[in-house]
Amino acid sequence: MKNQVCVISIYVPNLIKAIDFYTNTLGFELNKQYGPKIVSLVHEELPLVLEEKNNATYNQDISGVVLGLRTEDIYEKVKFLKEKEVNFIIDEPTNCPPGKYISFRDPFGNILEYLQFENL
């Protein structure tokens, strides 16, 4: 697959506190604010998306980290994944502040997303 970039999304209960931690403690830089509850950060070439969710809480059995893969054509990805019979959570490209996404599970229950960014 050409030009595929991994994007890590982390759901947090408090975006301000998360930005402070990831920038001041881990050295990430604020890249872009997509809305009041979602930002992208970058550290060297590692992109990271922080999204505030009301139900995001720490639980050692459940991770708030989601592996997001960038795609140029999210509709083609949906078609391909349906042919592979993946376990979709969201199988129709859905608008989100950075663009569109779909969500599905790997064979072990981990959540993955494909993201098609707009206006980068």
PyMOL commands that set and color helices and strands:
alter all, ss='L'
color gray80, all
select helices_A, chain A and resi 15-25+74-83
alter helices_A, ss='H'
color red, helices_A
select strands_A, chain A and resi 6-12+29-35+38-43+46-52+65-70+87-96+99-105+111-117
alter strands_A, ss='S'
color yellow, strands_A
deselect
rebuild
show_as cartoon
